[in-house]
Amino acid sequence: MDNMNLEAAIEGILFAAGESVSIERLCEVTSRSKAAMRQTLEKMQKKYESDSTRGIKLVRFEDKYQLCTKSEY
């Protein structure tokens, strides 16, 4: 799975979950190391934050991640 597909998989998992998902669970279902997953999630957070055309953001709660609506919406 390349990085774009990994990001799409993470996005799908987080969307379907509807609540925060632990980094361990994301690693388990994508067969990625914790370090690689954390790097991908940080990259995704920056993408969501910098893209003004998106109404969602990726939020970290301790060691869990969740897709949330941006506060301006």
Secondary structure in CASP SS format (residue, H / E / C, confidence):
PFRMAT SS
TARGET T0000
AUTHOR 0000-0000-0000
METHOD secondary structure of the structure
MODEL  1
M C 1.00
D C 1.00
N H 1.00
M H 1.00
N H 1.00
L H 1.00
E H 1.00
A H 1.00
A H 1.00
I H 1.00
E H 1.00
G H 1.00
I H 1.00
L H 1.00
F H 1.00
A H 1.00
A H 1.00
G C 1.00
E C 1.00
S C 1.00
V E 1.00
S E 1.00
I H 1.00
E H 1.00
R H 1.00
L H 1.00
C H 1.00
E H 1.00
V H 1.00
T H 1.00
S C 1.00
R C 1.00
S C 1.00
K H 1.00
A H 1.00
A H 1.00
M H 1.00
R H 1.00
Q H 1.00
T H 1.00
L H 1.00
E H 1.00
K H 1.00
M H 1.00
Q H 1.00
K H 1.00
K H 1.00
Y H 1.00
E H 1.00
S H 1.00
D C 1.00
S C 1.00
T C 1.00
R C 1.00
G C 1.00
I E 1.00
K E 1.00
L E 1.00
V E 1.00
R E 1.00
F E 1.00
E C 1.00
D C 1.00
K E 1.00
Y E 1.00
Q E 1.00
L E 1.00
C E 1.00
T E 1.00
K C 1.00
S C 1.00
E C 1.00
Y C 1.00
END
